Amino acid sequence: MDKSNSKIAELLLHGTNMGIIEGRKLLNHKDTDKKVNDLVQKYVDMQEKTVEELKKFL
């Protein structure tokens, strides 16, 4: 089992990207409450920043 920083970052990136995809899907639903939409947008923004940080470890 590979325990290197690179492998851990890769696994985290996969999970984070799945979260971004699901968040974007929610944002595409126009019938979502504005408060929920704002919260999901903050979540997606946070996850996208996380991706940029994780790239340093690949």
All heavy atoms as TSV, in Angstrom:
chain	resi	resn	atom	element	x	y	z
A	1	MET	N	N	0.847	-1.181	0.000
A	1	MET	CA	C	0.000	0.000	0.000
A	1	MET	C	C	0.892	1.243	0.000
A	1	MET	O	O	1.732	1.411	0.874
A	1	MET	CB	C	-0.902	-0.017	1.221
A	1	MET	CG	C	-1.885	1.081	1.247
A	1	MET	SD	S	-3.150	0.701	2.470
A	1	MET	CE	C	-4.425	1.680	1.832
A	2	ASP	N	N	0.666	2.105	-0.966
A	2	ASP	CA	C	1.457	3.325	-1.135
A	2	ASP	C	C	0.986	4.398	-0.147
A	2	ASP	O	O	-0.146	4.852	-0.207
A	2	ASP	CB	C	1.301	3.818	-2.571
A	2	ASP	CG	C	2.193	4.998	-2.908
A	2	ASP	OD1	O	2.894	5.494	-1.999
A	2	ASP	OD2	O	2.176	5.423	-4.065
A	3	LYS	N	N	1.878	4.788	0.763
A	3	LYS	CA	C	1.537	5.801	1.766
A	3	LYS	C	C	2.247	7.131	1.506
A	3	LYS	O	O	2.345	7.972	2.390
A	3	LYS	CB	C	1.902	5.289	3.158
A	3	LYS	CG	C	1.102	4.074	3.574
A	3	LYS	CD	C	1.499	3.617	4.949
A	3	LYS	CE	C	0.709	2.378	5.340
A	3	LYS	NZ	N	1.084	1.892	6.662
A	4	SER	N	N	2.708	7.311	0.289
A	4	SER	CA	C	3.431	8.540	-0.037
A	4	SER	C	C	2.481	9.742	-0.059
A	4	SER	O	O	1.267	9.606	-0.208
A	4	SER	CB	C	4.112	8.404	-1.405
A	4	SER	OG	O	3.138	8.350	-2.430
A	5	ASN	N	N	3.071	10.917	0.122
A	5	ASN	CA	C	2.284	12.147	0.065
A	5	ASN	C	C	1.551	12.272	-1.261
A	5	ASN	O	O	0.403	12.723	-1.319
A	5	ASN	CB	C	3.174	13.372	0.265
A	5	ASN	CG	C	3.657	13.506	1.687
A	5	ASN	OD1	O	3.125	12.888	2.595
A	5	ASN	ND2	N	4.690	14.312	1.876
A	6	SER	N	N	2.216	11.876	-2.321
A	6	SER	CA	C	1.627	11.973	-3.647
A	6	SER	C	C	0.375	11.102	-3.761
A	6	SER	O	O	-0.650	11.534	-4.294
A	6	SER	CB	C	2.662	11.549	-4.696
A	6	SER	OG	O	2.105	11.587	-5.981
A	7	LYS	N	N	0.443	9.879	-3.281
A	7	LYS	CA	C	-0.705	8.971	-3.364
A	7	LYS	C	C	-1.862	9.457	-2.494
A	7	LYS	O	O	-3.032	9.419	-2.900
A	7	LYS	CB	C	-0.291	7.553	-2.946
A	7	LYS	CG	C	-1.386	6.538	-3.131
A	7	LYS	CD	C	-1.773	6.410	-4.595
A	7	LYS	CE	C	-2.794	5.316	-4.811
A	7	LYS	NZ	N	-3.141	5.162	-6.215
A	8	ILE	N	N	-1.554	9.934	-1.303
A	8	ILE	CA	C	-2.597	10.461	-0.413
A	8	ILE	C	C	-3.266	11.674	-1.055
A	8	ILE	O	O	-4.490	11.802	-1.052
A	8	ILE	CB	C	-2.016	10.795	0.972
A	8	ILE	CG1	C	-1.580	9.496	1.670
A	8	ILE	CG2	C	-3.029	11.547	1.825
A	8	ILE	CD1	C	-0.741	9.704	2.903
A	9	ALA	N	N	-2.461	12.569	-1.643
A	9	ALA	CA	C	-3.014	13.743	-2.329
A	9	ALA	C	C	-3.902	13.313	-3.490
A	9	ALA	O	O	-4.970	13.887	-3.709
A	9	ALA	CB	C	-1.889	14.646	-2.824
A	10	GLU	N	N	-3.476	12.299	-4.218
A	10	GLU	CA	C	-4.272	11.803	-5.342
A	10	GLU	C	C	-5.634	11.295	-4.868
A	10	GLU	O	O	-6.674	11.618	-5.460
A	10	GLU	CB	C	-3.525	10.673	-6.045
A	10	GLU	CG	C	-4.271	10.076	-7.215
A	10	GLU	CD	C	-3.535	8.892	-7.832
A	10	GLU	OE1	O	-2.336	8.688	-7.554
A	10	GLU	OE2	O	-4.185	8.164	-8.594
A	11	LEU	N	N	-5.654	10.527	-3.797
A	11	LEU	CA	C	-6.913	10.005	-3.259
A	11	LEU	C	C	-7.812	11.136	-2.771
A	11	LEU	O	O	-9.022	11.128	-3.017
A	11	LEU	CB	C	-6.630	9.019	-2.127
A	11	LEU	CG	C	-5.941	7.721	-2.539
A	11	LEU	CD1	C	-5.514	6.926	-1.307
A	11	LEU	CD2	C	-6.824	6.893	-3.448
A	12	LEU	N	N	-7.225	12.108	-2.094
A	12	LEU	CA	C	-7.999	13.260	-1.626
A	12	LEU	C	C	-8.562	14.062	-2.796
A	12	LEU	O	O	-9.691	14.543	-2.739
A	12	LEU	CB	C	-7.144	14.145	-0.724
A	12	LEU	CG	C	-6.831	13.580	0.655
A	12	LEU	CD1	C	-5.754	14.416	1.334
A	12	LEU	CD2	C	-8.087	13.520	1.505
A	13	LEU	N	N	-7.776	14.188	-3.852
A	13	LEU	CA	C	-8.243	14.906	-5.039
A	13	LEU	C	C	-9.441	14.216	-5.680
A	13	LEU	O	O	-10.387	14.883	-6.107
A	13	LEU	CB	C	-7.117	15.041	-6.064
A	13	LEU	CG	C	-6.154	16.187	-5.819
A	13	LEU	CD1	C	-4.899	16.035	-6.661
A	13	LEU	CD2	C	-6.824	17.507	-6.106
A	14	HIS	N	N	-9.395	12.902	-5.736
A	14	HIS	CA	C	-10.530	12.169	-6.308
A	14	HIS	C	C	-11.809	12.461	-5.522
A	14	HIS	O	O	-12.854	12.763	-6.104
A	14	HIS	CB	C	-10.257	10.659	-6.330
A	14	HIS	CG	C	-9.328	10.228	-7.399
A	14	HIS	ND1	N	-9.655	10.248	-8.736
A	14	HIS	CD2	C	-8.055	9.765	-7.328
A	14	HIS	CE1	C	-8.625	9.816	-9.439
A	14	HIS	NE2	N	-7.636	9.520	-8.609
A	15	GLY	N	N	-11.727	12.376	-4.211
A	15	GLY	CA	C	-12.894	12.638	-3.380
A	15	GLY	C	C	-13.363	14.078	-3.467
A	15	GLY	O	O	-14.565	14.354	-3.547
A	16	THR	N	N	-12.426	15.000	-3.463
A	16	THR	CA	C	-12.761	16.414	-3.545
A	16	THR	C	C	-13.432	16.736	-4.874
A	16	THR	O	O	-14.418	17.472	-4.926
A	16	THR	CB	C	-11.498	17.272	-3.354
A	16	THR	OG1	O	-10.892	16.933	-2.098
A	16	THR	CG2	C	-11.818	18.746	-3.359
A	17	ASN	N	N	-12.911	16.160	-5.945
A	17	ASN	CA	C	-13.519	16.385	-7.267
A	17	ASN	C	C	-14.936	15.837	-7.333
A	17	ASN	O	O	-15.808	16.443	-7.959
A	17	ASN	CB	C	-12.653	15.797	-8.373
A	17	ASN	CG	C	-11.486	16.697	-8.717
A	17	ASN	OD1	O	-11.608	17.913	-8.693
A	17	ASN	ND2	N	-10.357	16.098	-9.021
A	18	MET	N	N	-15.180	14.709	-6.685
A	18	MET	CA	C	-16.545	14.184	-6.655
A	18	MET	C	C	-17.471	15.158	-5.931
A	18	MET	O	O	-18.610	15.373	-6.349
A	18	MET	CB	C	-16.576	12.809	-5.978
A	18	MET	CG	C	-16.011	11.718	-6.847
A	18	MET	SD	S	-16.302	10.040	-6.229
A	18	MET	CE	C	-15.429	10.049	-4.689
A	19	GLY	N	N	-16.984	15.769	-4.852
A	19	GLY	CA	C	-17.772	16.759	-4.133
A	19	GLY	C	C	-18.068	17.987	-4.978
A	19	GLY	O	O	-19.175	18.523	-4.957
A	20	ILE	N	N	-17.085	18.418	-5.744
A	20	ILE	CA	C	-17.271	19.569	-6.632
A	20	ILE	C	C	-18.321	19.245	-7.691
A	20	ILE	O	O	-19.214	20.065	-7.964
A	20	ILE	CB	C	-15.938	19.986	-7.286
A	20	ILE	CG1	C	-14.990	20.562	-6.228
A	20	ILE	CG2	C	-16.165	20.987	-8.410
A	20	ILE	CD1	C	-13.567	20.769	-6.713
A	21	ILE	N	N	-18.235	18.069	-8.267
A	21	ILE	CA	C	-19.199	17.676	-9.302
A	21	ILE	C	C	-20.613	17.657	-8.739
A	21	ILE	O	O	-21.545	18.201	-9.345
A	21	ILE	CB	C	-18.817	16.305	-9.898
A	21	ILE	CG1	C	-17.544	16.446	-10.729
A	21	ILE	CG2	C	-19.962	15.732	-10.741
A	21	ILE	CD1	C	-16.906	15.127	-11.119
A	22	GLU	N	N	-20.787	17.052	-7.577
A	22	GLU	CA	C	-22.121	16.998	-6.973
A	22	GLU	C	C	-22.624	18.400	-6.620
A	22	GLU	O	O	-23.797	18.714	-6.808
A	22	GLU	CB	C	-22.112	16.102	-5.737
A	22	GLU	CG	C	-21.949	14.637	-6.056
A	22	GLU	CD	C	-22.998	14.102	-7.009
A	22	GLU	OE1	O	-24.201	14.392	-6.820
A	22	GLU	OE2	O	-22.624	13.410	-7.963
A	23	GLY	N	N	-21.727	19.245	-6.136
A	23	GLY	CA	C	-22.105	20.619	-5.821
A	23	GLY	C	C	-22.541	21.381	-7.052
A	23	GLY	O	O	-23.538	22.106	-7.036
A	24	ARG	N	N	-21.795	21.218	-8.130
A	24	ARG	CA	C	-22.149	21.890	-9.390
A	24	ARG	C	C	-23.498	21.400	-9.913
A	24	ARG	O	O	-24.283	22.182	-10.448
A	24	ARG	CB	C	-21.075	21.653	-10.452
A	24	ARG	CG	C	-19.767	22.330	-10.147
A	24	ARG	CD	C	-19.815	23.757	-10.579
A	24	ARG	NE	N	-18.581	24.413	-10.183
A	24	ARG	CZ	C	-18.510	25.695	-9.937
A	24	ARG	NH1	N	-19.579	26.452	-10.045
A	24	ARG	NH2	N	-17.376	26.240	-9.572
A	25	LYS	N	N	-23.776	20.113	-9.755
A	25	LYS	CA	C	-25.076	19.586	-10.170
A	25	LYS	C	C	-26.194	20.270	-9.388
A	25	LYS	O	O	-27.220	20.645	-9.954
A	25	LYS	CB	C	-25.142	18.076	-9.942
A	25	LYS	CG	C	-24.376	17.261	-10.932
A	25	LYS	CD	C	-24.519	15.786	-10.602
A	25	LYS	CE	C	-23.710	14.907	-11.506
A	25	LYS	NZ	N	-23.851	13.475	-11.141
A	26	LEU	N	N	-25.983	20.425	-8.077
A	26	LEU	CA	C	-26.991	21.101	-7.258
A	26	LEU	C	C	-27.173	22.551	-7.687
A	26	LEU	O	O	-28.289	23.068	-7.700
A	26	LEU	CB	C	-26.611	21.038	-5.778
A	26	LEU	CG	C	-26.693	19.669	-5.118
A	26	LEU	CD1	C	-26.071	19.726	-3.726
A	26	LEU	CD2	C	-28.128	19.197	-5.044
A	27	LEU	N	N	-26.075	23.218	-8.024
A	27	LEU	CA	C	-26.155	24.612	-8.444
A	27	LEU	C	C	-26.901	24.774	-9.767
A	27	LEU	O	O	-27.468	25.828	-10.034
A	27	LEU	CB	C	-24.752	25.221	-8.559
A	27	LEU	CG	C	-24.026	25.447	-7.243
A	27	LEU	CD1	C	-22.579	25.841	-7.503
A	27	LEU	CD2	C	-24.731	26.489	-6.391
A	28	ASN	N	N	-26.910	23.734	-10.572
A	28	ASN	CA	C	-27.605	23.793	-11.865
A	28	ASN	C	C	-29.117	23.678	-11.722
A	28	ASN	O	O	-29.838	23.979	-12.662
A	28	ASN	CB	C	-27.081	22.715	-12.807
A	28	ASN	CG	C	-25.706	23.051	-13.344
A	28	ASN	OD1	O	-25.324	24.208	-13.407
A	28	ASN	ND2	N	-24.962	22.038	-13.701
A	29	HIS	N	N	-29.596	23.241	-10.563
A	29	HIS	CA	C	-31.040	23.166	-10.329
A	29	HIS	C	C	-31.539	24.554	-9.940
A	29	HIS	O	O	-31.216	25.073	-8.882
A	29	HIS	CB	C	-31.374	22.168	-9.220
A	29	HIS	CG	C	-31.089	20.761	-9.599
A	29	HIS	ND1	N	-31.868	20.061	-10.484
A	29	HIS	CD2	C	-30.099	19.918	-9.230
A	29	HIS	CE1	C	-31.372	18.854	-10.634
A	29	HIS	NE2	N	-30.300	18.738	-9.883
A	30	LYS	N	N	-32.303	25.150	-10.803
A	30	LYS	CA	C	-32.748	26.527	-10.596
A	30	LYS	C	C	-33.862	26.641	-9.558
A	30	LYS	O	O	-34.158	27.721	-9.094
A	30	LYS	CB	C	-33.219	27.130	-11.927
A	30	LYS	CG	C	-32.138	27.138	-12.993
A	30	LYS	CD	C	-30.918	27.895	-12.540
A	30	LYS	CE	C	-29.822	27.836	-13.587
A	30	LYS	NZ	N	-28.545	28.268	-13.108
A	31	ASP	N	N	-34.454	25.505	-9.159
A	31	ASP	CA	C	-35.542	25.547	-8.195
A	31	ASP	C	C	-35.054	25.444	-6.743
A	31	ASP	O	O	-35.848	25.411	-5.816
A	31	ASP	CB	C	-36.559	24.443	-8.485
A	31	ASP	CG	C	-35.943	23.057	-8.459
A	31	ASP	OD1	O	-34.709	22.946	-8.601
A	31	ASP	OD2	O	-36.706	22.087	-8.315
A	32	THR	N	N	-33.736	25.470	-6.548
A	32	THR	CA	C	-33.158	25.365	-5.212
A	32	THR	C	C	-33.287	26.700	-4.475
A	32	THR	O	O	-33.111	27.768	-5.059
A	32	THR	CB	C	-31.665	24.970	-5.305
A	32	THR	OG1	O	-31.551	23.802	-6.103
A	32	THR	CG2	C	-31.072	24.706	-3.941
A	33	ASP	N	N	-33.565	26.623	-3.195
A	33	ASP	CA	C	-33.671	27.806	-2.345
A	33	ASP	C	C	-32.368	28.606	-2.392
A	33	ASP	O	O	-31.278	28.035	-2.443
A	33	ASP	CB	C	-33.975	27.363	-0.911
A	33	ASP	CG	C	-34.158	28.524	0.019
A	33	ASP	OD1	O	-35.247	29.126	-0.003
A	33	ASP	OD2	O	-33.209	28.816	0.779
A	34	LYS	N	N	-32.467	29.931	-2.365
A	34	LYS	CA	C	-31.283	30.792	-2.460
A	34	LYS	C	C	-30.287	30.523	-1.334
A	34	LYS	O	O	-29.081	30.497	-1.561
A	34	LYS	CB	C	-31.694	32.255	-2.457
A	34	LYS	CG	C	-30.467	33.179	-2.540
A	34	LYS	CD	C	-30.818	34.578	-2.879
A	34	LYS	CE	C	-29.671	35.541	-2.852
A	34	LYS	NZ	N	-28.338	35.072	-3.023
A	35	LYS	N	N	-30.771	30.299	-0.114
A	35	LYS	CA	C	-29.860	30.032	1.001
A	35	LYS	C	C	-29.072	28.740	0.775
A	35	LYS	O	O	-27.883	28.675	1.053
A	35	LYS	CB	C	-30.635	29.944	2.314
A	35	LYS	CG	C	-31.133	31.278	2.815
A	35	LYS	CD	C	-31.840	31.129	4.149
A	35	LYS	CE	C	-32.365	32.458	4.632
A	35	LYS	NZ	N	-33.045	32.343	5.924
A	36	VAL	N	N	-29.757	27.750	0.264
A	36	VAL	CA	C	-29.094	26.473	-0.033
A	36	VAL	C	C	-28.089	26.677	-1.157
A	36	VAL	O	O	-26.953	26.194	-1.095
A	36	VAL	CB	C	-30.129	25.390	-0.413
A	36	VAL	CG1	C	-29.435	24.123	-0.903
A	36	VAL	CG2	C	-31.050	25.091	0.759
A	37	ASN	N	N	-28.494	27.405	-2.174
A	37	ASN	CA	C	-27.608	27.690	-3.297
A	37	ASN	C	C	-26.348	28.411	-2.841
A	37	ASN	O	O	-25.238	28.078	-3.271
A	37	ASN	CB	C	-28.365	28.530	-4.333
A	37	ASN	CG	C	-28.113	28.085	-5.739
A	37	ASN	OD1	O	-27.614	27.005	-5.976
A	37	ASN	ND2	N	-28.477	28.933	-6.676
A	38	ASP	N	N	-26.499	29.393	-1.973
A	38	ASP	CA	C	-25.346	30.139	-1.455
A	38	ASP	C	C	-24.409	29.225	-0.672
A	38	ASP	O	O	-23.186	29.309	-0.801
A	38	ASP	CB	C	-25.807	31.295	-0.575
A	38	ASP	CG	C	-26.490	32.407	-1.357
A	38	ASP	OD1	O	-26.354	32.439	-2.603
A	38	ASP	OD2	O	-27.171	33.238	-0.716
A	39	LEU	N	N	-24.986	28.350	0.135
A	39	LEU	CA	C	-24.189	27.418	0.933
A	39	LEU	C	C	-23.426	26.446	0.030
A	39	LEU	O	O	-22.230	26.202	0.237
A	39	LEU	CB	C	-25.086	26.654	1.904
A	39	LEU	CG	C	-24.386	25.705	2.855
A	39	LEU	CD1	C	-23.438	26.462	3.769
A	39	LEU	CD2	C	-25.426	24.956	3.677
A	40	VAL	N	N	-24.101	25.928	-0.975
A	40	VAL	CA	C	-23.448	25.002	-1.908
A	40	VAL	C	C	-22.345	25.726	-2.667
A	40	VAL	O	O	-21.262	25.169	-2.881
A	40	VAL	CB	C	-24.477	24.374	-2.877
A	40	VAL	CG1	C	-23.780	23.578	-3.966
A	40	VAL	CG2	C	-25.455	23.493	-2.119
A	41	GLN	N	N	-22.566	26.973	-3.052
A	41	GLN	CA	C	-21.533	27.731	-3.765
A	41	GLN	C	C	-20.299	27.922	-2.880
A	41	GLN	O	O	-19.172	27.765	-3.341
A	41	GLN	CB	C	-22.070	29.091	-4.216
A	41	GLN	CG	C	-21.076	29.881	-5.044
A	41	GLN	CD	C	-20.709	29.177	-6.334
A	41	GLN	OE1	O	-21.565	28.856	-7.140
A	41	GLN	NE2	N	-19.432	28.933	-6.530
A	42	LYS	N	N	-20.499	28.223	-1.617
A	42	LYS	CA	C	-19.367	28.360	-0.691
A	42	LYS	C	C	-18.613	27.043	-0.569
A	42	LYS	O	O	-17.382	27.015	-0.527
A	42	LYS	CB	C	-19.853	28.815	0.677
A	42	LYS	CG	C	-20.269	30.260	0.717
A	42	LYS	CD	C	-20.756	30.651	2.098
A	42	LYS	CE	C	-21.286	32.074	2.105
A	42	LYS	NZ	N	-21.792	32.459	3.414
A	43	TYR	N	N	-19.369	25.928	-0.504
A	43	TYR	CA	C	-18.766	24.608	-0.408
A	43	TYR	C	C	-17.913	24.315	-1.654
A	43	TYR	O	O	-16.761	23.884	-1.534
A	43	TYR	CB	C	-19.862	23.546	-0.254
A	43	TYR	CG	C	-19.363	22.141	-0.374
A	43	TYR	CD1	C	-18.711	21.518	0.680
A	43	TYR	CD2	C	-19.528	21.419	-1.564
A	43	TYR	CE1	C	-18.244	20.226	0.566
A	43	TYR	CE2	C	-19.062	20.132	-1.677
A	43	TYR	CZ	C	-18.421	19.532	-0.620
A	43	TYR	OH	O	-17.950	18.254	-0.744
A	44	VAL	N	N	-18.469	24.582	-2.831
A	44	VAL	CA	C	-17.748	24.326	-4.075
A	44	VAL	C	C	-16.495	25.206	-4.150
A	44	VAL	O	O	-15.412	24.726	-4.511
A	44	VAL	CB	C	-18.662	24.550	-5.304
A	44	VAL	CG1	C	-17.862	24.556	-6.600
A	44	VAL	CG2	C	-19.747	23.482	-5.359
A	45	ASP	N	N	-16.611	26.458	-3.782
A	45	ASP	CA	C	-15.447	27.357	-3.779
A	45	ASP	C	C	-14.356	26.830	-2.853
A	45	ASP	O	O	-13.170	26.823	-3.212
A	45	ASP	CB	C	-15.856	28.767	-3.359
A	45	ASP	CG	C	-16.731	29.468	-4.384
A	45	ASP	OD1	O	-16.789	29.021	-5.543
A	45	ASP	OD2	O	-17.385	30.472	-4.002
A	46	MET	N	N	-14.751	26.377	-1.674
A	46	MET	CA	C	-13.797	25.840	-0.704
A	46	MET	C	C	-13.113	24.592	-1.272
A	46	MET	O	O	-11.886	24.436	-1.163
A	46	MET	CB	C	-14.504	25.493	0.602
A	46	MET	CG	C	-13.584	24.923	1.650
A	46	MET	SD	S	-14.466	24.377	3.118
A	46	MET	CE	C	-15.347	22.960	2.486
A	47	GLN	N	N	-13.895	23.731	-1.901
A	47	GLN	CA	C	-13.329	22.506	-2.464
A	47	GLN	C	C	-12.369	22.816	-3.612
A	47	GLN	O	O	-11.341	22.159	-3.764
A	47	GLN	CB	C	-14.457	21.578	-2.937
A	47	GLN	CG	C	-15.297	21.025	-1.830
A	47	GLN	CD	C	-14.517	20.117	-0.882
A	47	GLN	OE1	O	-13.392	19.722	-1.139
A	47	GLN	NE2	N	-15.131	19.798	0.222
A	48	GLU	N	N	-12.696	23.805	-4.407
A	48	GLU	CA	C	-11.807	24.174	-5.516
A	48	GLU	C	C	-10.485	24.731	-4.998
A	48	GLU	O	O	-9.427	24.464	-5.578
A	48	GLU	CB	C	-12.513	25.153	-6.455
A	48	GLU	CG	C	-13.610	24.479	-7.259
A	48	GLU	CD	C	-14.443	25.431	-8.095
A	48	GLU	OE1	O	-14.421	26.649	-7.855
A	48	GLU	OE2	O	-15.142	24.934	-9.004
A	49	LYS	N	N	-10.520	25.464	-3.906
A	49	LYS	CA	C	-9.279	25.947	-3.291
A	49	LYS	C	C	-8.471	24.771	-2.745
A	49	LYS	O	O	-7.235	24.748	-2.840
A	49	LYS	CB	C	-9.593	26.939	-2.176
A	49	LYS	CG	C	-10.088	28.267	-2.681
A	49	LYS	CD	C	-10.438	29.201	-1.541
A	49	LYS	CE	C	-11.093	30.467	-2.074
A	49	LYS	NZ	N	-11.577	31.327	-1.000
A	50	THR	N	N	-9.170	23.795	-2.191
A	50	THR	CA	C	-8.507	22.608	-1.662
A	50	THR	C	C	-7.781	21.859	-2.777
A	50	THR	O	O	-6.651	21.389	-2.590
A	50	THR	CB	C	-9.527	21.682	-0.969
A	50	THR	OG1	O	-10.122	22.397	0.114
A	50	THR	CG2	C	-8.879	20.418	-0.453
A	51	VAL	N	N	-8.406	21.765	-3.942
A	51	VAL	CA	C	-7.776	21.100	-5.083
A	51	VAL	C	C	-6.457	21.781	-5.416
A	51	VAL	O	O	-5.438	21.118	-5.632
A	51	VAL	CB	C	-8.724	21.085	-6.312
A	51	VAL	CG1	C	-7.969	20.734	-7.586
A	51	VAL	CG2	C	-9.873	20.118	-6.089
A	52	GLU	N	N	-6.461	23.098	-5.448
A	52	GLU	CA	C	-5.230	23.832	-5.766
A	52	GLU	C	C	-4.136	23.547	-4.742
A	52	GLU	O	O	-2.968	23.393	-5.099
A	52	GLU	CB	C	-5.507	25.329	-5.875
A	52	GLU	CG	C	-6.376	25.699	-7.063
A	52	GLU	CD	C	-5.839	25.189	-8.388
A	52	GLU	OE1	O	-4.636	25.368	-8.666
A	52	GLU	OE2	O	-6.628	24.595	-9.142
A	53	GLU	N	N	-4.500	23.453	-3.478
A	53	GLU	CA	C	-3.517	23.159	-2.430
A	53	GLU	C	C	-2.984	21.725	-2.564
A	53	GLU	O	O	-1.805	21.476	-2.368
A	53	GLU	CB	C	-4.134	23.366	-1.047
A	53	GLU	CG	C	-4.368	24.815	-0.687
A	53	GLU	CD	C	-3.070	25.619	-0.603
A	53	GLU	OE1	O	-2.078	25.128	-0.018
A	53	GLU	OE2	O	-3.037	26.733	-1.163
A	54	LEU	N	N	-3.871	20.792	-2.871
A	54	LEU	CA	C	-3.458	19.390	-2.979
A	54	LEU	C	C	-2.540	19.146	-4.176
A	54	LEU	O	O	-1.696	18.240	-4.134
A	54	LEU	CB	C	-4.691	18.486	-3.072
A	54	LEU	CG	C	-5.469	18.304	-1.780
A	54	LEU	CD1	C	-6.788	17.595	-2.062
A	54	LEU	CD2	C	-4.653	17.534	-0.759
A	55	LYS	N	N	-2.671	19.932	-5.214
A	55	LYS	CA	C	-1.836	19.760	-6.406
A	55	LYS	C	C	-0.350	19.873	-6.066
A	55	LYS	O	O	0.482	19.270	-6.728
A	55	LYS	CB	C	-2.205	20.790	-7.469
A	55	LYS	CG	C	-3.496	20.501	-8.178
A	55	LYS	CD	C	-3.772	21.593	-9.205
A	55	LYS	CE	C	-5.088	21.426	-9.901
A	55	LYS	NZ	N	-5.334	22.522	-10.858
A	56	LYS	N	N	-0.042	20.631	-5.044
A	56	LYS	CA	C	1.369	20.833	-4.648
A	56	LYS	C	C	2.010	19.534	-4.185
A	56	LYS	O	O	3.229	19.418	-4.193
A	56	LYS	CB	C	1.448	21.860	-3.520
A	56	LYS	CG	C	0.954	23.232	-3.893
A	56	LYS	CD	C	0.929	24.141	-2.684
A	56	LYS	CE	C	0.257	25.463	-3.001
A	56	LYS	NZ	N	0.149	26.313	-1.815
A	57	PHE	N	N	1.210	18.560	-3.775
A	57	PHE	CA	C	1.734	17.326	-3.211
A	57	PHE	C	C	1.809	16.183	-4.224
A	57	PHE	O	O	2.269	15.089	-3.888
A	57	PHE	CB	C	0.888	16.890	-2.017
A	57	PHE	CG	C	0.968	17.852	-0.875
A	57	PHE	CD1	C	-0.008	18.824	-0.696
A	57	PHE	CD2	C	2.036	17.813	0.010
A	57	PHE	CE1	C	0.075	19.718	0.356
A	57	PHE	CE2	C	2.128	18.705	1.054
A	57	PHE	CZ	C	1.141	19.669	1.228
A	58	LEU	N	N	1.350	16.418	-5.427
A	58	LEU	CA	C	1.377	15.358	-6.439
A	58	LEU	C	C	2.787	15.111	-6.950
A	58	LEU	O	O	3.652	15.893	-6.910
A	58	LEU	CB	C	0.447	15.693	-7.603
A	58	LEU	CG	C	-1.019	15.679	-7.254
A	58	LEU	CD1	C	-1.838	16.136	-8.463
A	58	LEU	CD2	C	-1.475	14.305	-6.829
